[in-house]
Amino acid sequence: MNLSKAMQDAFNEQIKNEFYSAYLYLAMSAYFESINMPGSAKWMRAQFAEEQMHALKMLDYVVDRGGRVTLQEIAQPQAKWKSPAAAWDNVLEHEQKVTTLIHKLYAQAVKAEDYASQTFLAWFIGEQVEEEKNATLMAERFKQAGDHVSTLLLFDGHFTKRGE
């Protein structure tokens, strides 16, 4: 069974959102590099790659279901934050927004009785649980660190091991 036009359009919108997420994390990586926090920069760069993978996974799904992918314009992301803690708060807010978008897409698949899309999207729902858990932990740690430079650097150093 081919993907309906409504589901195709909804997936194309989410593909754009996933690429925007990647773009946002790349901007955050550059921000953290600019303030000499290489661990956070590395974490954001890894997140950039993961979000691209999510977008490509959706793109492949649309194609596999006989749909047509139409790439949309991606907005320019924020480039500066008032502090490392503010950037990490933004990560959490963004992941919560993505969770809402994935839930809406899943609800649309339920309404359309598109069981294949429901099964496909279940993976993303589980992924968002992990994303929000990690973002919450990091946002809370950086908030607790406050303006204590040594603690901020300690937390930042923890991220250098991501992806190894």
Backbone as numpy.savetxt, mean C-alpha at the origin, in Angstrom:
# Nx Ny Nz CAx CAy CAz Cx Cy Cz
-16.08 -17.78 -17.24 -16.91 -16.59 -17.24 -16.04 -15.35 -17.24
-16.32 -14.45 -18.15 -15.56 -13.22 -18.25 -15.93 -12.24 -17.15
-15.04 -11.33 -16.91 -15.25 -10.28 -15.92 -16.29 -9.30 -16.46
-17.25 -8.92 -15.62 -18.26 -7.95 -16.06 -17.60 -6.58 -16.27
-18.25 -5.74 -17.03 -17.74 -4.39 -17.29 -17.62 -3.61 -15.97
-18.60 -3.74 -15.10 -18.56 -3.02 -13.82 -17.38 -3.48 -12.97
-17.15 -4.79 -12.91 -16.02 -5.29 -12.13 -14.70 -4.91 -12.80
-14.66 -4.97 -14.12 -13.45 -4.55 -14.84 -13.10 -3.11 -14.49
-14.10 -2.23 -14.53 -13.86 -0.82 -14.21 -13.40 -0.64 -12.77
-14.01 -1.40 -11.87 -13.63 -1.31 -10.45 -12.20 -1.80 -10.24
-11.82 -2.88 -10.91 -10.44 -3.37 -10.80 -9.46 -2.36 -11.41
-9.83 -1.73 -12.52 -8.95 -0.73 -13.11 -8.73 0.43 -12.15
-9.76 0.82 -11.44 -9.63 1.87 -10.44 -8.69 1.43 -9.32
-8.83 0.18 -8.88 -7.97 -0.31 -7.79 -6.53 -0.50 -8.25
-6.34 -0.86 -9.51 -4.97 -0.94 -10.05 -4.32 0.43 -9.94
-5.05 1.48 -10.30 -4.53 2.84 -10.15 -4.19 3.12 -8.69
-5.07 2.72 -7.79 -4.84 2.96 -6.36 -3.61 2.22 -5.86
-3.39 1.02 -6.34 -2.21 0.25 -5.93 -0.93 0.90 -6.45
-0.97 1.38 -7.70 0.21 2.08 -8.23 0.43 3.40 -7.48
-0.66 4.08 -7.08 -0.49 5.29 -6.28 0.18 4.95 -4.94
-0.23 3.84 -4.34 0.40 3.41 -3.09 1.90 3.23 -3.29
2.27 2.58 -4.39 3.70 2.39 -4.68 4.40 3.75 -4.81
3.78 4.64 -5.51 4.34 5.97 -5.75 4.50 6.73 -4.42
3.50 6.62 -3.55 3.55 7.26 -2.24 4.73 6.72 -1.42
4.88 5.39 -1.42 5.97 4.81 -0.65 7.34 5.16 -1.23
7.43 5.32 -2.52 8.69 5.76 -3.12 9.00 7.20 -2.68
7.97 8.04 -2.63 8.16 9.42 -2.15 8.59 9.41 -0.68
8.01 8.52 0.10 8.40 8.42 1.51 9.84 7.93 1.64
10.23 7.01 0.77 11.61 6.53 0.79 12.57 7.69 0.53
12.26 8.51 -0.45 13.09 9.67 -0.75 13.12 10.65 0.42
11.98 10.84 1.06 11.92 11.72 2.23 12.84 11.19 3.33
12.74 9.90 3.64 13.57 9.34 4.70 15.05 9.39 4.34
15.38 9.21 3.07 16.78 9.37 2.64 17.24 10.80 2.91
16.36 11.77 2.64 16.74 13.17 2.78 16.98 13.59 4.23
16.43 12.82 5.17 16.65 13.15 6.59 17.56 12.11 7.27
18.31 11.40 6.44 19.32 10.44 6.92 18.74 9.34 7.82
17.65 8.75 7.35 17.06 7.61 8.04 17.00 6.45 7.04
18.16 5.83 6.79 18.24 4.80 5.74 17.39 3.56 6.01
17.16 3.23 7.25 16.34 2.06 7.54 14.90 2.27 7.11
14.34 3.40 7.47 12.97 3.71 7.05 12.89 3.86 5.53
13.93 4.45 4.95 13.97 4.58 3.49 13.95 3.21 2.83
14.71 2.27 3.37 14.75 0.92 2.83 13.40 0.23 2.99
12.77 0.41 4.14 11.46 -0.19 4.40 10.45 0.33 3.37
10.47 1.64 3.14 9.54 2.24 2.18 9.83 1.78 0.75
11.10 1.60 0.43 11.45 1.12 -0.91 10.93 -0.31 -1.11
11.05 -1.14 -0.08 10.51 -2.50 -0.16 8.99 -2.46 -0.28
8.36 -1.53 0.42 6.90 -1.38 0.34 6.50 -0.92 -1.05
7.29 -0.05 -1.65 7.07 0.40 -3.03 7.00 -0.82 -3.96
7.97 -1.71 -3.85 8.01 -2.90 -4.71 6.81 -3.81 -4.44
6.44 -3.94 -3.18 5.30 -4.80 -2.83 4.00 -4.24 -3.41
3.82 -2.94 -3.36 2.61 -2.33 -3.90 2.56 -2.46 -5.43
3.71 -2.38 -6.07 3.74 -2.62 -7.52 3.30 -4.05 -7.83
3.77 -4.99 -7.02 3.38 -6.39 -7.20 1.87 -6.55 -7.04
1.29 -5.85 -6.08 -0.16 -5.92 -5.90 -0.89 -5.43 -7.14
-0.43 -4.30 -7.68 -1.05 -3.74 -8.88 -0.93 -4.71 -10.05
0.24 -5.30 -10.22 0.45 -6.23 -11.33 -0.37 -7.51 -11.15
-0.54 -7.94 -9.92 -1.37 -9.11 -9.65 -2.81 -8.84 -10.08
-3.31 -7.66 -9.78 -4.67 -7.29 -10.21 -4.74 -7.14 -11.72
-3.73 -6.53 -12.30 -3.69 -6.37 -13.76 -3.76 -7.73 -14.44
-2.96 -8.67 -13.98 -2.97 -10.02 -14.56 -4.32 -10.69 -14.38
-4.95 -10.46 -13.24 -6.26 -11.06 -12.97 -7.29 -10.54 -13.97
-7.30 -9.23 -14.21 -8.25 -8.65 -15.17 -8.04 -9.29 -16.56
-6.80 -9.40 -16.97 -6.49 -10.00 -18.27 -6.91 -11.47 -18.30
-6.60 -12.20 -17.23 -6.97 -13.62 -17.16 -8.47 -13.84 -17.24
-9.24 -12.86 -16.79 -10.70 -12.98 -16.81 -11.30 -12.39 -18.09
-10.47 -12.09 -19.08 -10.97 -11.58 -20.35 -11.30 -10.11 -20.34
-10.84 -9.40 -19.32 -11.10 -7.97 -19.22 -10.02 -7.16 -19.91
-10.26 -5.88 -19.94 -9.30 -4.96 -20.55 -8.78 -4.02 -19.47
-7.48 -3.91 -19.40 -6.85 -3.01 -18.44 -6.72 -1.64 -19.08
-7.19 -0.64 -18.36 -7.06 0.74 -18.79 -6.35 1.49 -17.68
-5.08 1.80 -17.90 -4.30 2.51 -16.88 -4.77 3.95 -16.79
-4.85 4.44 -15.57 -5.35 5.78 -15.30 -4.24 6.66 -14.75
-4.48 7.95 -14.80 -3.50 8.91 -14.30 -3.31 8.73 -12.79
-2.07 8.80 -12.36 -1.72 8.66 -10.94 -1.36 10.04 -10.40
-2.02 10.42 -9.31 -1.77 11.73 -8.69 -0.37 11.78 -8.08
0.17 12.99 -8.03 1.48 13.18 -7.39 1.30 13.02 -5.88
2.15 12.20 -5.26 2.03 12.03 -3.81 2.70 13.16 -3.04
2.39 13.24 -1.78 3.05 14.16 -0.87 4.55 13.84 -0.89
5.38 14.85 -0.68 6.83 14.64 -0.73 7.55 14.94 0.58
6.91 15.66 1.49 7.53 16.03 2.76 6.55 15.78 3.90
7.10 15.50 5.06 6.32 15.33 6.27 6.98 16.16 7.35
6.23 16.55 8.37 6.80 17.41 9.41 7.75 16.65 10.33
7.64 15.32 10.33 8.52 14.51 11.18 8.45 13.06 10.72
9.42 12.24 11.15 9.32 10.80 10.85 8.02 10.19 11.39
7.61 10.61 12.58 6.37 10.07 13.15 5.17 10.44 12.29
5.16 11.65 11.74 4.06 12.07 10.87 4.02 11.23 9.60
5.18 10.90 9.07 5.23 10.05 7.87 4.67 8.66 8.19
5.08 8.11 9.34 4.57 6.78 9.71 3.08 6.82 10.02
2.58 7.92 10.58 1.13 8.06 10.76 0.43 8.05 9.41
1.05 8.69 8.42 0.50 8.72 7.07 0.45 7.31 6.47
1.46 6.49 6.77 1.46 5.10 6.30 0.22 4.39 6.85
-0.02 4.52 8.15 -1.17 3.87 8.77 -2.48 4.37 8.16
-2.63 5.68 8.04 -3.85 6.25 7.44 -4.05 5.72 6.02
-2.96 5.67 5.28 -3.06 5.21 3.89 -3.48 3.73 3.83
-2.88 2.90 4.66 -3.23 1.48 4.65 -4.68 1.26 5.08
-5.16 2.07 6.01 -6.57 1.98 6.40 -7.48 2.35 5.23
-7.07 3.36 4.46 -7.84 3.75 3.27 -7.84 2.62 2.24
-6.69 2.01 2.03 -6.60 0.90 1.07 -7.49 -0.26 1.51
-7.51 -0.54 2.81 -8.37 -1.60 3.32 -9.82 -1.31 2.97
-10.25 -0.08 3.17 -11.62 0.31 2.84 -11.90 0.10 1.34
-10.95 0.48 0.50 -11.12 0.32 -0.95 -11.23 -1.16 -1.34
-10.39 -2.00 -0.74 -10.44 -3.44 -1.04 -11.77 -4.02 -0.56
-12.23 -3.60 0.61 -13.51 -4.09 1.12 -14.66 -3.69 0.20
-14.62 -2.47 -0.32 -15.66 -2.02 -1.26 -15.63 -2.84 -2.54
-14.44 -3.14 -3.02 -14.30 -3.95 -4.23 -14.84 -5.36 -3.98
-14.53 -5.91 -2.83 -15.04 -7.23 -2.47 -16.57 -7.21 -2.37
-17.12 -6.18 -1.74 -18.58 -6.06 -1.62 -19.23 -5.98 -3.00
-18.58 -5.30 -3.93 -19.10 -5.22 -5.29 -19.09 -6.60 -5.94
-18.04 -7.37 -5.69 -17.96 -8.74 -6.23 -19.06 -9.62 -5.63
-19.34 -9.44 -4.35 -20.42 -10.20 -3.70 -21.76 -9.85 -4.35
-22.01 -8.56 -4.50 -23.27 -8.10 -5.10 -23.43 -8.63 -6.52
-22.33 -8.70 -7.25 -22.36 -9.18 -8.64 -22.36 -10.71 -8.73
-22.26 -11.36 -7.58 -22.13 -12.82 -7.53 -20.95 -13.31 -8.36
-19.88 -12.55 -8.29 -18.64 -12.87 -8.99 -17.74 -13.63 -8.00
-17.91 -14.93 -7.98 -17.23 -15.77 -6.99 -15.72 -15.83 -7.23
-15.31 -15.80 -8.48 -13.88 -15.81 -8.77 -13.21 -14.56 -8.20
-13.85 -13.40 -8.37 -13.27 -12.16 -7.84 -13.27 -12.17 -6.32
-14.31 -12.74 -5.72 -14.34 -12.84 -4.26 -13.15 -13.66 -3.76
-12.92 -14.77 -4.40 -11.80 -15.64 -4.01 -10.47 -14.92 -4.22
-10.33 -14.27 -5.35 -9.11 -13.52 -5.64 -8.88 -12.41 -4.61
-9.92 -11.68 -4.28 -9.80 -10.54 -3.36 -9.59 -10.96 -1.91
-9.94 -12.19 -1.58 -9.73 -12.67 -0.20 -8.25 -12.58 0.17
-7.36 -12.83 -0.78 -5.92 -12.71 -0.51 -5.58 -11.28 -0.11
-6.13 -10.30 -0.83 -5.84 -8.90 -0.56 -6.39 -8.48 0.81
-7.53 -9.03 1.19 -8.10 -8.73 2.50 -7.14 -9.20 3.59
-6.64 -10.41 3.46 -5.66 -10.92 4.41 -4.38 -10.11 4.41
-3.95 -9.69 3.25 -2.74 -8.86 3.12 -2.91 -7.53 3.85
-4.11 -6.96 3.76 -4.36 -5.69 4.44 -4.33 -5.82 5.95
-4.71 -6.96 6.48 -4.60 -7.18 7.93 -3.13 -7.05 8.33
-2.25 -7.69 7.57 -0.82 -7.61 7.85 -0.30 -6.18 7.67
-0.72 -5.52 6.60 -0.25 -4.15 6.32 -0.64 -3.20 7.45
-1.89 -3.29 7.91 -2.33 -2.41 8.99 -1.63 -2.74 10.30
-1.41 -4.02 10.56 -0.69 -4.42 11.78 0.71 -3.81 11.79
1.44 -3.97 10.70 2.80 -3.42 10.61 2.81 -1.90 10.71
1.89 -1.26 10.00 1.84 0.20 10.02 1.49 0.72 11.42
0.59 0.05 12.10 0.22 0.46 13.46 1.42 0.36 14.39
2.14 -0.74 14.31 3.31 -0.94 15.15 4.35 0.15 14.92
4.64 0.43 13.66 5.66 1.42 13.35 5.22 2.83 13.74
3.97 3.17 13.46 3.47 4.50 13.81 3.53 4.69 15.33
3.15 3.68 16.08 3.19 3.78 17.54 4.62 3.88 18.06
5.52 3.12 17.49 6.93 3.20 17.93 7.51 4.58 17.70
7.28 5.14 16.53 7.84 6.45 16.24 7.17 7.54 17.06
5.90 7.37 17.36 5.20 8.32 18.22 5.79 8.25 19.63
6.04 7.05 20.12 6.63 6.88 21.46 8.04 7.48 21.53
8.77 7.40 20.44 10.13 7.93 20.42 10.14 9.45 20.55
9.07 10.08 20.06 9.00 11.54 20.14 10.17 12.20 19.45
10.81 13.13 20.16 11.95 13.86 19.59 13.29 13.30 20.07
13.28 12.13 20.66 14.51 11.53 21.17 15.30 10.93 19.99
16.29 11.64 19.57 17.05 11.26 18.38 17.63 9.86 18.50
18.19 9.52 19.64 18.81 8.20 19.77 17.77 7.08 19.62
16.58 7.28 20.14 15.53 6.27 20.00 15.04 6.20 18.56
14.89 7.34 17.91 14.49 7.36 16.50 15.50 6.59 15.65
16.77 6.83 15.89 17.81 6.14 15.13 17.84 4.64 15.43
17.55 4.28 16.66 17.47 2.86 17.02 16.34 2.19 16.26
15.16 2.80 16.25 14.03 2.25 15.51 14.35 2.19 14.02
14.93 3.26 13.50 15.27 3.31 12.07 16.23 2.19 11.71
17.22 1.94 12.57 18.18 0.88 12.30 17.54 -0.49 12.23
16.44 -0.67 12.94 15.71 -1.95 12.92 15.23 -2.29 11.51
14.89 -1.28 10.73 14.31 -1.50 9.39 15.32 -1.89 8.34
16.60 -1.73 8.62 17.60 -2.05 7.61 17.62 -3.54 7.27
17.02 -4.37 8.10 17.03 -5.81 7.87 15.86 -6.29 7.00
14.90 -5.40 6.68 13.76 -5.82 5.87 14.23 -6.27 4.49
13.74 -7.40 4.08 14.06 -7.92 2.78 15.34 -8.74 2.71
16.02 -8.90 3.83 17.26 -9.68 3.82 17.00 -11.12 4.19
